């Protein structure tokens, strides 16, 4: 089972409805990866996990107000990651084939 590294960054407006969405989005992403900075999650996902996440995001996000960017990085890009003040991204749980 192959996993890829996904860097997910989001920005939602500062309104009451968006704050509720932000809380739900944070909770959703917490189930998929590691919260590393204010609006940034690092996730190691299989293709099936990523497809499920995309479906959930599409139901939650308001595209005319919210902004979510997902960067897909391969193992080579991950090895070249530079981190100051924190550890480099790494997969925390083993995947048994």
N, CA, C and O atoms as a CHARMM CRD file, in Angstrom:
* protein
*
  388
    1    1 UNK  N      0.84300  -1.16600   0.00000 PROA 1      0.00000
    2    1 UNK  CA     0.00000   0.00000   0.00000 PROA 1      0.00000
    3    1 UNK  C      0.90200   1.24700   0.00000 PROA 1      0.00000
    4    1 UNK  O      1.61400   1.49700   0.97300 PROA 1      0.00000
    5    2 UNK  N      0.87000   2.00000  -1.05600 PROA 2      0.00000
    6    2 UNK  CA     1.71000   3.17600  -1.19700 PROA 2      0.00000
    7    2 UNK  C      1.04200   4.39800  -0.57300 PROA 2      0.00000
    8    2 UNK  O     -0.15700   4.62500  -0.73400 PROA 2      0.00000
    9    3 UNK  N      1.84400   5.17200   0.14000 PROA 3      0.00000
   10    3 UNK  CA     1.33500   6.42800   0.67600 PROA 3      0.00000
   11    3 UNK  C      2.12900   7.56900   0.07600 PROA 3      0.00000
   12    3 UNK  O      3.30200   7.41900  -0.26300 PROA 3      0.00000
   13    4 UNK  N      1.48100   8.70000  -0.04800 PROA 4      0.00000
   14    4 UNK  CA     2.14600   9.92900  -0.47300 PROA 4      0.00000
   15    4 UNK  C      2.02200  10.93700   0.65400 PROA 4      0.00000
   16    4 UNK  O      1.18200  10.79200   1.54200 PROA 4      0.00000
   17    5 UNK  N      2.85800  11.94800   0.61100 PROA 5      0.00000
   18    5 UNK  CA     2.84700  12.99600   1.61400 PROA 5      0.00000
   19    5 UNK  C      2.04900  14.17100   1.07700 PROA 5      0.00000
   20    5 UNK  O      2.32900  14.67400  -0.01100 PROA 5      0.00000
   21    6 UNK  N      1.05500  14.60800   1.84100 PROA 6      0.00000
   22    6 UNK  CA     0.19700  15.71700   1.44000 PROA 6      0.00000
   23    6 UNK  C      0.38000  16.85400   2.43600 PROA 6      0.00000
   24    6 UNK  O      0.23200  16.66200   3.64300 PROA 6      0.00000
   25    7 UNK  N      0.69700  18.02500   1.93100 PROA 7      0.00000
   26    7 UNK  CA     0.78500  19.22600   2.74300 PROA 7      0.00000
   27    7 UNK  C     -0.50900  19.99900   2.49300 PROA 7      0.00000
   28    7 UNK  O     -0.75800  20.45000   1.37500 PROA 7      0.00000
   29    8 UNK  N     -1.32800  20.15000   3.52800 PROA 8      0.00000
   30    8 UNK  CA    -2.64300  20.77500   3.37900 PROA 8      0.00000
   31    8 UNK  C     -2.64000  22.09600   4.14000 PROA 8      0.00000
   32    8 UNK  O     -2.39300  22.13600   5.34500 PROA 8      0.00000
   33    9 UNK  N     -2.91900  23.17000   3.41700 PROA 9      0.00000
   34    9 UNK  CA    -2.89300  24.52200   3.96700 PROA 9      0.00000
   35    9 UNK  C     -4.25200  25.15700   3.71700 PROA 9      0.00000
   36    9 UNK  O     -4.79200  25.07700   2.61400 PROA 9      0.00000
   37   10 UNK  N     -4.79800  25.78500   4.74300 PROA 10     0.00000
   38   10 UNK  CA    -6.13000  26.37800   4.56300 PROA 10     0.00000
   39   10 UNK  C     -6.20300  27.78200   5.13900 PROA 10     0.00000
   40   10 UNK  O     -5.45000  28.15900   6.03700 PROA 10     0.00000
   41   11 UNK  N     -7.14800  28.54700   4.58000 PROA 11     0.00000
   42   11 UNK  CA    -7.40700  29.91100   5.03400 PROA 11     0.00000
   43   11 UNK  C     -8.89900  30.16100   4.87700 PROA 11     0.00000
   44   11 UNK  O     -9.44200  30.06000   3.77600 PROA 11     0.00000
   45   12 UNK  N     -9.55100  30.48300   5.97000 PROA 12     0.00000
   46   12 UNK  CA   -10.97600  30.76800   5.95500 PROA 12     0.00000
   47   12 UNK  C    -11.19300  32.17100   6.51400 PROA 12     0.00000
   48   12 UNK  O    -10.41500  32.62500   7.35200 PROA 12     0.00000
   49   13 UNK  N    -12.23200  32.86100   6.06500 PROA 13     0.00000
   50   13 UNK  CA   -12.47100  34.22300   6.54700 PROA 13     0.00000
   51   13 UNK  C    -12.79600  34.23500   8.04800 PROA 13     0.00000
   52   13 UNK  O    -13.12200  33.20500   8.63700 PROA 13     0.00000
   53   14 UNK  N    -12.70000  35.40200   8.63300 PROA 14     0.00000
   54   14 UNK  CA   -12.97100  35.55600  10.06100 PROA 14     0.00000
   55   14 UNK  C    -14.42700  35.97100  10.27900 PROA 14     0.00000
   56   14 UNK  O    -14.72100  37.10800  10.64800 PROA 14     0.00000
   57   15 UNK  N    -15.32100  35.01900  10.04100 PROA 15     0.00000
   58   15 UNK  CA   -16.75200  35.24300  10.27900 PROA 15     0.00000
   59   15 UNK  C    -17.25000  34.10800  11.16400 PROA 15     0.00000
   60   15 UNK  O    -16.59100  33.07500  11.28600 PROA 15     0.00000
   61   16 UNK  N    -18.39600  34.29900  11.77100 PROA 16     0.00000
   62   16 UNK  CA   -18.93100  33.26700  12.66600 PROA 16     0.00000
   63   16 UNK  C    -19.16800  31.92900  11.94100 PROA 16     0.00000
   64   16 UNK  O    -18.75500  30.88500  12.44400 PROA 16     0.00000
   65   17 UNK  N    -19.82700  31.94400  10.76500 PROA 17     0.00000
   66   17 UNK  CA   -20.02400  30.66800  10.04900 PROA 17     0.00000
   67   17 UNK  C    -18.69600  30.02800   9.62300 PROA 17     0.00000
   68   17 UNK  O    -18.54500  28.80900   9.69200 PROA 17     0.00000
   69   18 UNK  N    -17.73600  30.85100   9.18400 PROA 18     0.00000
   70   18 UNK  CA   -16.44300  30.31100   8.76000 PROA 18     0.00000
   71   18 UNK  C    -15.66500  29.76200   9.95000 PROA 18     0.00000
   72   18 UNK  O    -14.93600  28.78000   9.81200 PROA 18     0.00000
   73   19 UNK  N    -15.81200  30.38200  11.11300 PROA 19     0.00000
   74   19 UNK  CA   -15.13500  29.87400  12.30900 PROA 19     0.00000
   75   19 UNK  C    -15.64900  28.48100  12.66500 PROA 19     0.00000
   76   19 UNK  O    -14.87900  27.62400  13.10000 PROA 19     0.00000
   77   20 UNK  N    -16.95500  28.25400  12.48000 PROA 20     0.00000
   78   20 UNK  CA   -17.52300  26.91800  12.71900 PROA 20     0.00000
   79   20 UNK  C    -16.96100  25.92100  11.70700 PROA 20     0.00000
   80   20 UNK  O    -16.61400  24.79500  12.06400 PROA 20     0.00000
   81   21 UNK  N    -16.87500  26.34200  10.44000 PROA 21     0.00000
   82   21 UNK  CA   -16.29400  25.47000   9.40800 PROA 21     0.00000
   83   21 UNK  C    -14.83000  25.18100   9.71900 PROA 21     0.00000
   84   21 UNK  O    -14.36100  24.05700   9.53700 PROA 21     0.00000
   85   22 UNK  N    -14.10600  26.20400  10.19300 PROA 22     0.00000
   86   22 UNK  CA   -12.68600  26.03500  10.51200 PROA 22     0.00000
   87   22 UNK  C    -12.50500  24.97600  11.60300 PROA 22     0.00000
   88   22 UNK  O    -11.61000  24.13500  11.52700 PROA 22     0.00000
   89   23 UNK  N    -13.36600  25.03500  12.61000 PROA 23     0.00000
   90   23 UNK  CA   -13.29500  24.04400  13.68700 PROA 23     0.00000
   91   23 UNK  C    -13.57000  22.64600  13.14900 PROA 23     0.00000
   92   23 UNK  O    -12.86700  21.69600  13.49600 PROA 23     0.00000
   93   24 UNK  N    -14.59200  22.51600  12.30200 PROA 24     0.00000
   94   24 UNK  CA   -14.90000  21.20800  11.70000 PROA 24     0.00000
   95   24 UNK  C    -13.77100  20.74500  10.78900 PROA 24     0.00000
   96   24 UNK  O    -13.42900  19.56300  10.77100 PROA 24     0.00000
   97   25 UNK  N    -13.19100  21.67700  10.03200 PROA 25     0.00000
   98   25 UNK  CA   -12.08500  21.34000   9.13400 PROA 25     0.00000
   99   25 UNK  C    -10.87100  20.86700   9.93400 PROA 25     0.00000
  100   25 UNK  O    -10.23600  19.87400   9.57800 PROA 25     0.00000
  101   26 UNK  N    -10.55300  21.57600  11.00600 PROA 26     0.00000
  102   26 UNK  CA    -9.42500  21.19200  11.85300 PROA 26     0.00000
  103   26 UNK  C     -9.63000  19.78700  12.43300 PROA 26     0.00000
  104   26 UNK  O     -8.71000  18.96900  12.45600 PROA 26     0.00000
  105   27 UNK  N    -10.85400  19.52800  12.89900 PROA 27     0.00000
  106   27 UNK  CA   -11.17600  18.21400  13.46500 PROA 27     0.00000
  107   27 UNK  C    -11.06200  17.12600  12.39000 PROA 27     0.00000
  108   27 UNK  O    -10.52700  16.04700  12.64500 PROA 27     0.00000
  109   28 UNK  N    -11.56800  17.41800  11.19400 PROA 28     0.00000
  110   28 UNK  CA   -11.49200  16.46800  10.08300 PROA 28     0.00000
  111   28 UNK  C    -10.03800  16.14700   9.73600 PROA 28     0.00000
  112   28 UNK  O     -9.66000  14.97900   9.64200 PROA 28     0.00000
  113   29 UNK  N     -9.23000  17.18400   9.54900 PROA 29     0.00000
  114   29 UNK  CA    -7.84000  16.97400   9.16000 PROA 29     0.00000
  115   29 UNK  C     -7.02600  16.29400  10.26400 PROA 29     0.00000
  116   29 UNK  O     -6.07300  15.57000   9.97500 PROA 29     0.00000
  117   30 UNK  N     -7.39500  16.52200  11.51500 PROA 30     0.00000
  118   30 UNK  CA    -6.70900  15.86800  12.63700 PROA 30     0.00000
  119   30 UNK  C     -6.83500  14.34600  12.54900 PROA 30     0.00000
  120   30 UNK  O     -5.97200  13.61700  13.03800 PROA 30     0.00000
  121   31 UNK  N     -7.90200  13.87800  11.92800 PROA 31     0.00000
  122   31 UNK  CA    -8.08900  12.44100  11.74800 PROA 31     0.00000
  123   31 UNK  C     -7.24200  11.86700  10.62700 PROA 31     0.00000
  124   31 UNK  O     -7.14800  10.64800  10.48400 PROA 31     0.00000
  125   32 UNK  N     -6.63200  12.71800   9.83900 PROA 32     0.00000
  126   32 UNK  CA    -5.84400  12.26900   8.69600 PROA 32     0.00000
  127   32 UNK  C     -4.34400  12.52300   8.83400 PROA 32     0.00000
  128   32 UNK  O     -3.53900  11.85500   8.18400 PROA 32     0.00000
  129   33 UNK  N     -3.97000  13.47300   9.66800 PROA 33     0.00000
  130   33 UNK  CA    -2.55500  13.81000   9.73500 PROA 33     0.00000
  131   33 UNK  C     -2.18900  14.59700  10.96400 PROA 33     0.00000
  132   33 UNK  O     -2.92100  14.63200  11.95400 PROA 33     0.00000
  133   34 UNK  N     -1.03400  15.23200  10.87600 PROA 34     0.00000
  134   34 UNK  CA    -0.45300  15.94300  12.01500 PROA 34     0.00000
  135   34 UNK  C     -0.57200  17.45500  11.81500 PROA 34     0.00000
  136   34 UNK  O     -0.19600  17.98100  10.76700 PROA 34     0.00000
  137   35 UNK  N     -1.09000  18.13500  12.81200 PROA 35     0.00000
  138   35 UNK  CA    -1.19800  19.59300  12.80100 PROA 35     0.00000
  139   35 UNK  C      0.17200  20.15000  13.14100 PROA 35     0.00000
  140   35 UNK  O      0.67100  19.93700  14.24600 PROA 35     0.00000
  141   36 UNK  N      0.78700  20.86300  12.20200 PROA 36     0.00000
  142   36 UNK  CA     2.16200  21.31700  12.41700 PROA 36     0.00000
  143   36 UNK  C      2.28200  22.82100  12.59900 PROA 36     0.00000
  144   36 UNK  O      3.18600  23.28700  13.29300 PROA 36     0.00000
  145   37 UNK  N      1.39700  23.58000  11.99500 PROA 37     0.00000
  146   37 UNK  CA     1.37600  25.02800  12.17200 PROA 37     0.00000
  147   37 UNK  C     -0.07900  25.47300  12.14300 PROA 37     0.00000
  148   37 UNK  O     -0.97500  24.66500  11.89900 PROA 37     0.00000
  149   38 UNK  N     -0.31100  26.74900  12.39000 PROA 38     0.00000
  150   38 UNK  CA    -1.66700  27.25000  12.60700 PROA 38     0.00000
  151   38 UNK  C     -2.70000  26.70000  11.62000 PROA 38     0.00000
  152   38 UNK  O     -3.72100  26.16300  12.05200 PROA 38     0.00000
  153   39 UNK  N     -2.47400  26.81300  10.34600 PROA 39     0.00000
  154   39 UNK  CA    -3.43200  26.32400   9.34400 PROA 39     0.00000
  155   39 UNK  C     -2.76900  25.32900   8.39500 PROA 39     0.00000
  156   39 UNK  O     -3.03200  25.33000   7.19200 PROA 39     0.00000
  157   40 UNK  N     -1.91400  24.48600   8.94900 PROA 40     0.00000
  158   40 UNK  CA    -1.14200  23.54300   8.12900 PROA 40     0.00000
  159   40 UNK  C     -1.19700  22.14200   8.73400 PROA 40     0.00000
  160   40 UNK  O     -0.97500  21.94900   9.92900 PROA 40     0.00000
  161   41 UNK  N     -1.49600  21.18300   7.88200 PROA 41     0.00000
  162   41 UNK  CA    -1.46200  19.77300   8.27600 PROA 41     0.00000
  163   41 UNK  C     -0.52700  19.01200   7.34200 PROA 41     0.00000
  164   41 UNK  O     -0.45200  19.30300   6.14800 PROA 41     0.00000
  165   42 UNK  N      0.17900  18.04100   7.89700 PROA 42     0.00000
  166   42 UNK  CA     1.01100  17.12700   7.11900 PROA 42     0.00000
  167   42 UNK  C      0.38600  15.74600   7.23200 PROA 42     0.00000
  168   42 UNK  O      0.15400  15.24700   8.33300 PROA 42     0.00000
  169   43 UNK  N      0.11200  15.12800   6.07800 PROA 43     0.00000
  170   43 UNK  CA    -0.59200  13.84700   6.07300 PROA 43     0.00000
  171   43 UNK  C      0.10900  12.84100   5.16700 PROA 43     0.00000
  172   43 UNK  O      0.51300  13.17700   4.05400 PROA 43     0.00000
  173   44 UNK  N      0.24700  11.63300   5.63600 PROA 44     0.00000
  174   44 UNK  CA     0.67800  10.51100   4.80400 PROA 44     0.00000
  175   44 UNK  C     -0.56600   9.68900   4.52500 PROA 44     0.00000
  176   44 UNK  O     -1.14700   9.10300   5.43800 PROA 44     0.00000
  177   45 UNK  N     -0.98100   9.64500   3.24600 PROA 45     0.00000
  178   45 UNK  CA    -2.24600   9.01200   2.90100 PROA 45     0.00000
  179   45 UNK  C     -2.11000   8.05400   1.73200 PROA 45     0.00000
  180   45 UNK  O     -1.29200   8.25100   0.83400 PROA 45     0.00000
  181   46 UNK  N     -2.92800   7.01500   1.76400 PROA 46     0.00000
  182   46 UNK  CA    -3.05400   6.13900   0.60200 PROA 46     0.00000
  183   46 UNK  C     -3.98700   6.83400  -0.39100 PROA 46     0.00000
  184   46 UNK  O     -4.62700   7.82900  -0.05200 PROA 46     0.00000
  185   47 UNK  N     -4.06100   6.31900  -1.59000 PROA 47     0.00000
  186   47 UNK  CA    -4.95400   6.89500  -2.60100 PROA 47     0.00000
  187   47 UNK  C     -6.39900   6.85300  -2.12800 PROA 47     0.00000
  188   47 UNK  O     -7.15800   7.79300  -2.36300 PROA 47     0.00000
  189   48 UNK  N     -6.78600   5.76100  -1.46000 PROA 48     0.00000
  190   48 UNK  CA    -8.16600   5.62300  -0.98600 PROA 48     0.00000
  191   48 UNK  C     -8.45100   6.63400   0.13600 PROA 48     0.00000
  192   48 UNK  O     -9.51900   7.24600   0.15800 PROA 48     0.00000
  193   49 UNK  N     -7.51300   6.81000   1.05700 PROA 49     0.00000
  194   49 UNK  CA    -7.69100   7.78900   2.12600 PROA 49     0.00000
  195   49 UNK  C     -7.80900   9.20100   1.54900 PROA 49     0.00000
  196   49 UNK  O     -8.63900   9.99400   1.99400 PROA 49     0.00000
  197   50 UNK  N     -6.97500   9.50500   0.55900 PROA 50     0.00000
  198   50 UNK  CA    -7.00700  10.83400  -0.03700 PROA 50     0.00000
  199   50 UNK  C     -8.32600  11.08200  -0.75900 PROA 50     0.00000
  200   50 UNK  O     -8.88100  12.17800  -0.67300 PROA 50     0.00000
  201   51 UNK  N     -8.82500  10.08700  -1.46100 PROA 51     0.00000
  202   51 UNK  CA   -10.11300  10.22000  -2.15900 PROA 51     0.00000
  203   51 UNK  C    -11.23300  10.47800  -1.15400 PROA 51     0.00000
  204   51 UNK  O    -12.10500  11.31100  -1.40100 PROA 51     0.00000
  205   52 UNK  N    -11.21900   9.77300  -0.02500 PROA 52     0.00000
  206   52 UNK  CA   -12.23500   9.97100   1.01600 PROA 52     0.00000
  207   52 UNK  C    -12.12700  11.38200   1.59900 PROA 52     0.00000
  208   52 UNK  O    -13.13800  12.04800   1.81900 PROA 52     0.00000
  209   53 UNK  N    -10.89200  11.83300   1.84700 PROA 53     0.00000
  210   53 UNK  CA   -10.68100  13.17500   2.37700 PROA 53     0.00000
  211   53 UNK  C    -11.20000  14.23300   1.39900 PROA 53     0.00000
  212   53 UNK  O    -11.85100  15.19200   1.81200 PROA 53     0.00000
  213   54 UNK  N    -10.91500  14.06200   0.11100 PROA 54     0.00000
  214   54 UNK  CA   -11.38400  15.01800  -0.89300 PROA 54     0.00000
  215   54 UNK  C    -12.91000  15.13200  -0.87500 PROA 54     0.00000
  216   54 UNK  O    -13.45400  16.23500  -0.94200 PROA 54     0.00000
  217   55 UNK  N    -13.59100  14.00200  -0.78600 PROA 55     0.00000
  218   55 UNK  CA   -15.05300  13.99900  -0.73900 PROA 55     0.00000
  219   55 UNK  C    -15.54900  14.75900   0.48400 PROA 55     0.00000
  220   55 UNK  O    -16.49800  15.53800   0.39100 PROA 55     0.00000
  221   56 UNK  N    -14.91100  14.53300   1.62900 PROA 56     0.00000
  222   56 UNK  CA   -15.31600  15.21400   2.85300 PROA 56     0.00000
  223   56 UNK  C    -15.03000  16.72100   2.77300 PROA 56     0.00000
  224   56 UNK  O    -15.83000  17.53200   3.24100 PROA 56     0.00000
  225   57 UNK  N    -13.90000  17.08600   2.18600 PROA 57     0.00000
  226   57 UNK  CA   -13.57200  18.50900   2.03900 PROA 57     0.00000
  227   57 UNK  C    -14.57100  19.21900   1.13900 PROA 57     0.00000
  228   57 UNK  O    -14.99300  20.33900   1.42900 PROA 57     0.00000
  229   58 UNK  N    -14.94600  18.56300   0.04100 PROA 58     0.00000
  230   58 UNK  CA   -15.87400  19.17700  -0.90500 PROA 58     0.00000
  231   58 UNK  C    -17.23500  19.44800  -0.26300 PROA 58     0.00000
  232   58 UNK  O    -17.91500  20.40300  -0.63900 PROA 58     0.00000
  233   59 UNK  N    -17.63800  18.62000   0.69900 PROA 59     0.00000
  234   59 UNK  CA   -18.90500  18.82900   1.39700 PROA 59     0.00000
  235   59 UNK  C    -18.80200  19.95700   2.43100 PROA 59     0.00000
  236   59 UNK  O    -19.79200  20.63000   2.71900 PROA 59     0.00000
  237   60 UNK  N    -17.62700  20.15500   2.97600 PROA 60     0.00000
  238   60 UNK  CA   -17.43100  21.10600   4.07700 PROA 60     0.00000
  239   60 UNK  C    -17.10500  22.52500   3.61500 PROA 60     0.00000
  240   60 UNK  O    -17.60100  23.49800   4.18500 PROA 60     0.00000
  241   61 UNK  N    -16.28300  22.63700   2.59800 PROA 61     0.00000
  242   61 UNK  CA   -15.71400  23.92800   2.19500 PROA 61     0.00000
  243   61 UNK  C    -16.67700  24.73200   1.32600 PROA 61     0.00000
  244   61 UNK  O    -17.42500  24.17800   0.52100 PROA 61     0.00000
  245   62 UNK  N    -16.63800  26.05000   1.50800 PROA 62     0.00000
  246   62 UNK  CA   -17.37100  26.96700   0.62400 PROA 62     0.00000
  247   62 UNK  C    -16.34200  27.59400  -0.30800 PROA 62     0.00000
  248   62 UNK  O    -15.62500  28.50600   0.10200 PROA 62     0.00000
  249   63 UNK  N    -16.25200  27.12400  -1.55800 PROA 63     0.00000
  250   63 UNK  CA   -15.19500  27.57500  -2.47100 PROA 63     0.00000
  251   63 UNK  C    -15.17200  29.08000  -2.73200 PROA 63     0.00000
  252   63 UNK  O    -14.11700  29.63400  -3.04100 PROA 63     0.00000
  253   64 UNK  N    -16.31800  29.74600  -2.61200 PROA 64     0.00000
  254   64 UNK  CA   -16.34500  31.18600  -2.86600 PROA 64     0.00000
  255   64 UNK  C    -15.79900  31.98000  -1.67400 PROA 64     0.00000
  256   64 UNK  O    -15.53100  33.17400  -1.80700 PROA 64     0.00000
  257   65 UNK  N    -15.63200  31.34000  -0.51300 PROA 65     0.00000
  258   65 UNK  CA   -15.12500  32.02800   0.67800 PROA 65     0.00000
  259   65 UNK  C    -13.81800  31.44000   1.20000 PROA 65     0.00000
  260   65 UNK  O    -12.94600  32.17300   1.66700 PROA 65     0.00000
  261   66 UNK  N    -13.68400  30.12400   1.12100 PROA 66     0.00000
  262   66 UNK  CA   -12.56500  29.41700   1.72900 PROA 66     0.00000
  263   66 UNK  C    -11.47100  29.10400   0.70800 PROA 66     0.00000
  264   66 UNK  O    -11.71000  29.04800  -0.49900 PROA 66     0.00000
  265   67 UNK  N    -10.28900  28.90500   1.22700 PROA 67     0.00000
  266   67 UNK  CA    -9.16500  28.52200   0.37500 PROA 67     0.00000
  267   67 UNK  C     -8.42800  27.35100   1.02100 PROA 67     0.00000
  268   67 UNK  O     -7.96900  27.44300   2.15900 PROA 67     0.00000
  269   68 UNK  N     -8.32300  26.26000   0.28600 PROA 68     0.00000
  270   68 UNK  CA    -7.55500  25.10300   0.74300 PROA 68     0.00000
  271   68 UNK  C     -6.61300  24.71700  -0.38900 PROA 68     0.00000
  272   68 UNK  O     -7.02300  24.57100  -1.54100 PROA 68     0.00000
  273   69 UNK  N     -5.36200  24.55700  -0.03900 PROA 69     0.00000
  274   69 UNK  CA    -4.36200  24.10500  -1.01300 PROA 69     0.00000
  275   69 UNK  C     -3.78000  22.79300  -0.52200 PROA 69     0.00000
  276   69 UNK  O     -3.45200  22.64100   0.65500 PROA 69     0.00000
  277   70 UNK  N     -3.66000  21.84900  -1.44200 PROA 70     0.00000
  278   70 UNK  CA    -3.08700  20.54800  -1.11300 PROA 70     0.00000
  279   70 UNK  C     -1.89800  20.32700  -2.04500 PROA 70     0.00000
  280   70 UNK  O     -2.03700  20.29000  -3.26700 PROA 70     0.00000
  281   71 UNK  N     -0.73700  20.18300  -1.43300 PROA 71     0.00000
  282   71 UNK  CA     0.48500  19.91600  -2.19200 PROA 71     0.00000
  283   71 UNK  C      0.83600  18.45100  -2.00500 PROA 71     0.00000
  284   71 UNK  O      0.94100  17.96700  -0.87800 PROA 71     0.00000
  285   72 UNK  N      1.01700  17.74700  -3.11700 PROA 72     0.00000
  286   72 UNK  CA     1.35500  16.33000  -3.08700 PROA 72     0.00000
  287   72 UNK  C      2.85600  16.21500  -3.32200 PROA 72     0.00000
  288   72 UNK  O      3.37400  16.64800  -4.35200 PROA 72     0.00000
  289   73 UNK  N      3.54100  15.62600  -2.35300 PROA 73     0.00000
  290   73 UNK  CA     5.00100  15.52300  -2.42700 PROA 73     0.00000
  291   73 UNK  C      5.42200  14.06000  -2.44000 PROA 73     0.00000
  292   73 UNK  O      4.90000  13.24500  -1.67900 PROA 73     0.00000
  293   74 UNK  N      6.36100  13.74000  -3.30400 PROA 74     0.00000
  294   74 UNK  CA     6.87000  12.37200  -3.34400 PROA 74     0.00000
  295   74 UNK  C      8.02200  12.21600  -2.34900 PROA 74     0.00000
  296   74 UNK  O      8.42500  13.18200  -1.70100 PROA 74     0.00000
  297   75 UNK  N      8.54000  11.01000  -2.23600 PROA 75     0.00000
  298   75 UNK  CA     9.60400  10.72900  -1.26500 PROA 75     0.00000
  299   75 UNK  C     10.84000  11.59600  -1.50700 PROA 75     0.00000
  300   75 UNK  O     11.50400  12.00700  -0.55600 PROA 75     0.00000
  301   76 UNK  N     11.15100  11.87400  -2.77300 PROA 76     0.00000
  302   76 UNK  CA    12.31700  12.70300  -3.08800 PROA 76     0.00000
  303   76 UNK  C     12.16300  14.11300  -2.55400 PROA 76     0.00000
  304   76 UNK  O     13.10200  14.66600  -1.98100 PROA 76     0.00000
  305   77 UNK  N     10.98800  14.70500  -2.73500 PROA 77     0.00000
  306   77 UNK  CA    10.74200  16.06000  -2.23000 PROA 77     0.00000
  307   77 UNK  C     10.75600  16.07400  -0.71300 PROA 77     0.00000
  308   77 UNK  O     11.22700  17.02700  -0.09200 PROA 77     0.00000
  309   78 UNK  N     10.24400  15.02400  -0.13100 PROA 78     0.00000
  310   78 UNK  CA    10.20500  14.93200   1.32800 PROA 78     0.00000
  311   78 UNK  C     11.61200  14.88300   1.91000 PROA 78     0.00000
  312   78 UNK  O     11.87900  15.49500   2.94400 PROA 78     0.00000
  313   79 UNK  N     12.50800  14.16100   1.25400 PROA 79     0.00000
  314   79 UNK  CA    13.89900  14.06700   1.72500 PROA 79     0.00000
  315   79 UNK  C     14.60800  15.41400   1.66500 PROA 79     0.00000
  316   79 UNK  O     15.53700  15.66300   2.43300 PROA 79     0.00000
  317   80 UNK  N     14.17100  16.28300   0.75200 PROA 80     0.00000
  318   80 UNK  CA    14.81200  17.59100   0.59500 PROA 80     0.00000
  319   80 UNK  C     14.16400  18.68100   1.45600 PROA 80     0.00000
  320   80 UNK  O     14.51000  19.85700   1.34200 PROA 80     0.00000
  321   81 UNK  N     13.23200  18.28600   2.30900 PROA 81     0.00000
  322   81 UNK  CA    12.55700  19.24400   3.18600 PROA 81     0.00000
  323   81 UNK  C     13.54200  19.83300   4.18300 PROA 81     0.00000
  324   81 UNK  O     14.34800  19.11200   4.77100 PROA 81     0.00000
  325   82 UNK  N     13.47500  21.13100   4.36800 PROA 82     0.00000
  326   82 UNK  CA    14.30000  21.82800   5.34500 PROA 82     0.00000
  327   82 UNK  C     13.37200  22.33100   6.43800 PROA 82     0.00000
  328   82 UNK  O     12.38200  23.00500   6.15200 PROA 82     0.00000
  329   83 UNK  N     13.68200  22.00900   7.68600 PROA 83     0.00000
  330   83 UNK  CA    12.84600  22.43700   8.80800 PROA 83     0.00000
  331   83 UNK  C     13.71200  23.15100   9.83400 PROA 83     0.00000
  332   83 UNK  O     14.76900  22.64800  10.21500 PROA 83     0.00000
  333   84 UNK  N     13.27400  24.30900  10.27800 PROA 84     0.00000
  334   84 UNK  CA    13.93800  25.05300  11.34300 PROA 84     0.00000
  335   84 UNK  C     13.00200  25.08200  12.54200 PROA 84     0.00000
  336   84 UNK  O     11.84000  25.46700  12.41400 PROA 84     0.00000
  337   85 UNK  N     13.48900  24.68700  13.68000 PROA 85     0.00000
  338   85 UNK  CA    12.67900  24.76700  14.88900 PROA 85     0.00000
  339   85 UNK  C     11.69600  23.63400  15.06900 PROA 85     0.00000
  340   85 UNK  O     10.91200  23.65100  16.01800 PROA 85     0.00000
  341   86 UNK  N     11.71300  22.66000  14.19900 PROA 86     0.00000
  342   86 UNK  CA    10.86600  21.48600  14.35600 PROA 86     0.00000
  343   86 UNK  C     11.48600  20.35000  13.55800 PROA 86     0.00000
  344   86 UNK  O     12.39600  20.55900  12.75700 PROA 86     0.00000
  345   87 UNK  N     10.98400  19.15700  13.78600 PROA 87     0.00000
  346   87 UNK  CA    11.55100  18.02400  13.05500 PROA 87     0.00000
  347   87 UNK  C     10.98500  17.94500  11.64400 PROA 87     0.00000
  348   87 UNK  O      9.91900  18.48700  11.35300 PROA 87     0.00000
  349   88 UNK  N     11.71400  17.26500  10.78100 PROA 88     0.00000
  350   88 UNK  CA    11.24600  17.06800   9.41200 PROA 88     0.00000
  351   88 UNK  C     10.00400  16.18000   9.41900 PROA 88     0.00000
  352   88 UNK  O      9.83600  15.36200  10.32300 PROA 88     0.00000
  353   89 UNK  N      9.13500  16.33200   8.42500 PROA 89     0.00000
  354   89 UNK  CA     7.95200  15.46800   8.34100 PROA 89     0.00000
  355   89 UNK  C      8.36200  14.00400   8.22300 PROA 89     0.00000
  356   89 UNK  O      9.29000  13.66000   7.49100 PROA 89     0.00000
  357   90 UNK  N      7.66300  13.16100   8.94800 PROA 90     0.00000
  358   90 UNK  CA     7.93900  11.72300   8.84300 PROA 90     0.00000
  359   90 UNK  C      6.65800  10.96300   9.12500 PROA 90     0.00000
  360   90 UNK  O      5.76900  11.43300   9.83500 PROA 90     0.00000
  361   91 UNK  N      6.59300   9.78700   8.55200 PROA 91     0.00000
  362   91 UNK  CA     5.42500   8.94400   8.76300 PROA 91     0.00000
  363   91 UNK  C      5.55400   8.30800  10.13700 PROA 91     0.00000
  364   91 UNK  O      6.54500   7.63500  10.42200 PROA 91     0.00000
  365   92 UNK  N      4.56700   8.51700  10.98100 PROA 92     0.00000
  366   92 UNK  CA     4.67800   8.08000  12.36300 PROA 92     0.00000
  367   92 UNK  C      4.21300   6.65800  12.60200 PROA 92     0.00000
  368   92 UNK  O      4.61800   6.03200  13.58100 PROA 92     0.00000
  369   93 UNK  N      3.38200   6.14500  11.73500 PROA 93     0.00000
  370   93 UNK  CA     2.95500   4.76300  11.94200 PROA 93     0.00000
  371   93 UNK  C      3.35800   3.92000  10.75300 PROA 93     0.00000
  372   93 UNK  O      3.34100   4.36600   9.60600 PROA 93     0.00000
  373   94 UNK  N      3.71500   2.70000  11.05800 PROA 94     0.00000
  374   94 UNK  CA     4.13500   1.77500  10.00600 PROA 94     0.00000
  375   94 UNK  C      2.89200   1.26300   9.27300 PROA 94     0.00000
  376   94 UNK  O      1.82800   1.07600   9.86400 PROA 94     0.00000
  377   95 UNK  N      3.05900   1.04800   7.99600 PROA 95     0.00000
  378   95 UNK  CA     1.98700   0.46100   7.19800 PROA 95     0.00000
  379   95 UNK  C      2.39300  -0.96300   6.86200 PROA 95     0.00000
  380   95 UNK  O      3.41500  -1.20000   6.21900 PROA 95     0.00000
  381   96 UNK  N      1.58500  -1.89200   7.30300 PROA 96     0.00000
  382   96 UNK  CA     1.88600  -3.29900   7.08400 PROA 96     0.00000
  383   96 UNK  C      1.21900  -3.75500   5.79900 PROA 96     0.00000
  384   96 UNK  O      0.01800  -3.56700   5.60600 PROA 96     0.00000
  385   97 UNK  N      2.01300  -4.35800   4.92100 PROA 97     0.00000
  386   97 UNK  CA     1.47000  -4.84400   3.64700 PROA 97     0.00000
  387   97 UNK  C      1.03900  -6.29000   3.76100 PROA 97     0.00000
  388   97 UNK  O      0.55800  -6.87000   2.78700 PROA 97     0.00000
